[in-house]
Amino acid sequence: MKKRSDNSPPREVSSNQQGLHPNLNKIVVKHLHHPFLKPYAQHNIDAFNIAEKWIANRPQALILDSFCGTGESTRQLARLFPQSLVIGVDKSAARLNRHQLDNEKTINNYLLVRADIDDFWRLAVERRWILQHHFLLYPNPWPKSAQLQYRVHGSAVFPALLTLGGEVTLRSNWKLYVDEFAKALTLSGNTAETTLFHPVSAITPFERKYHLAGQPLWECNCKLNTSQ
């Protein structure tokens, strides 16, 4: 969501979809049973190799911050989990170039990578990464009914998220998005539900903006089955 030029509060998500998407079950089940075989883009392979080199010979648990935007959330997660390695991934160089460092001592347990999630997750699965935690904080909700395939849970790469394991946390200001994500996790054999989220200290620009605007924030937190 872009910043509004008149500095008025951000609009709540508007959608022509009422309730869970009627094709959600069919799409999720289809993707769970049919591997995503799209060829990898070379720039994503190169970015993943940088991440692999960074974590090589480092025994810490691994946290992934997907759709990290400017990387503010990645830095904050690195501070919250000082014993872990945190990798933030976003496809936009413009957003990543706006990353700002704190004036405090250097935080050296995080890395920002420019890559497409579709390839990065699948490459991580191929290299047998197992995550401690996977954060998806305020990804584009793609609110139009025709855009289900662009949402995390409606995309062909959703099974890769499951295979990466660990604990997964998704947050949004659109409850229906979180409800669908929880339903997709349930269809995959996990236990998940949507809950209200009350940030004590916002860790992303979106979280801060929506919270200050008085919009309710929603979260799905799930410990993924290791059998996935």
N, C-alpha and C positions, 0 to 999 in steps of 0.2 A: 504494500500500500504506500503510495507516494505521499510526501508531506504536502499539506494543503497550503497554498500560497497566502491565504488570509489568516493563517494561524488559528483557525477555528478547530474545535475538537474533531478527531478522526471519526468518520462515519462508521457505523456498525456494518458488518457484512450483510449485503443484500443479495438474495438468491431467488431464482425462479423455481427452486426445488423445495418441496415441503416434505420433511421426513426423510428417512434413509432412502438412498437411491434404489429404485426398483430392480436395477440390474446388479446391485452390489454383490449379492451372494453368488450369482452366476459368474461374474467377472473374477472374484477372488478365487473361487474353486478352480476356474479355468487356469489361472496363473499358477496355482499351487501344483497343478498336474502337467503343465507344459513349460519346459525350461525356456528362458529368454536367451536367444542365440544371436542377438545383434552383434556384429563385429565391433571390437573396441577401437576407439579413436586413438591415434598415436599420442596426442597431447595428454590424454588421460592416463595412458600407460606410463608416460614419462613422469607425470605428477605422482602417480602411485609409487613408482620406483624411488622417488625422492622421499616419500613417507616411509617406505620400507627401509631405506638406508638410515633414516633418522632413528627408527626404533630398534635397529639391529644391535644386538648385544646389550640391550637395556631390558632388564627383567621386570620392569614395572607393569602393572595392569594397564590396559588400554581403554581409553574413552574416546568415542567419536561424537563430534558435534556437527551434524549434517545441516546444510543450509545456514551456515554460520554468519552470512552477511559480512559485516565489517570485522567480525572476529571478537567483538566485545564479549560475547557469551563464552567464547573459547578461553579467553584470558581469565574471565571470572571463574569458569569451571576449573581451570588449572590452579587457581588460588584455593578453591574449595576442596580440591582433591590433590594436595601437594605430593602425595606418594604415587600418583598415577601419571601416565603420559596422555595428553589430550591433543587430538588432531581435529582441527576445524576445516571443513570442506565447503566451498562455495564455487559456483561456476562463473561468477562475475569478478573480473579483475578490478573493475571500478569500485565495487564494494570493498574488496580486500585491501585495495590501496588506501582506503580511508581508515584503516586500522590505526588506533592511537594507543601508545604505550603510557602506562602510569608513571608517576614520578617516583614511586617507591622502588625498592630493590628489584632487580631484574627477575622475572619469572621465566625460568628456562625449561619448564616441563610441557610446553605446548608448541604446536606447529600449525601454520595456516597453509592450506594447499588449494590451488585453483584446479578444479576438476568437476566433471559432470557426475552426479550421484549414480546415475544408471551404470556407468562403467566402474566407478570407484568401489561401490559395494560388491559388485560381482568379482572384481579382481581381489578384493579382500577375502571373499569366500574361497576363491581358487587357492589363495596362499594360506588358507586355514586360520585366518584371524578369528579369535574369540574375544568378544568385548566384555569389559566389566560393566559398562553403561553406554547407552546410545541415546543421545539427546536430539530431538527434532523440535526446535523451538520456533514456533510461529512461521512455518513454511507457508508459501502462497496457497490459500485454500481453494483456488479455482472454483468459485461458487456457482458457476452456471451448471445446470443439470447435464449439459452435453460434455462437460469437462471432467467427468469421473476418472478417465484414464490418466489424467495428469496429477491426480491426488496420490499421495504415497500409497495408500491402501488399495487404490484402483489401478496401479501401474504394474507392468510386467516384472518389475524389479522387486516387488514386495517380498517374494520368497527369499531373496538375498538378505533382507533385513532380518527375517526370522532365523536364517542359518547363522548369522553373525552372533546370535545369542545375547546373553547378559540381560541386564535390566534396560528396558526402553521407556523413555519419557517423551511424550508429545504434548505440546501446549498450543492453544489457539484461542482467539476471541470469538470463534464461530463454533458453537456447541455441536452443531450437526457434523462438522468435520471430525471432531473428536469422537462423537458417537459412532460414526462410520469406521474410524480406525479401531475402536474397541471391538466393534462387531467383526471386523476382518480378523483381528487377533483371536477372537472366540472361534471363528470358523476354522482357524488353523490349529485348534486344540489348546489354546491358551485361555487364561481367565483374566478378563479385563473389563473395566467400566470407566465411565466418565465421572469426574469429580470436580467441584469448584476448586480453583487454585487462588490462594491469597498470598501474593509475593511479599515477603518481609523486606527484601532488597532486590529490585529488578536487575536481571542480568543481561537483558537485551534491550535495544532501543524500542522495539515494538512493545515489549512487556511494560516498559516504563510509560510509553505513550498511552496505551490502552488503559492501564491502571489509573493513571492520572486523569484520564477522561471519564472515569467511573464505569467503564465497561467491565462486565464480568469476564473472568478468564477461566479457561477450562483445561483440565489435564487428564491424560490417560497414562498411568504408570503400571508397568507389567514386567514381571520376571519371566522371561521367555523359557519355555520348556527346552531342556538340553537335547531332547530327542529330535528337535526340528532340524 
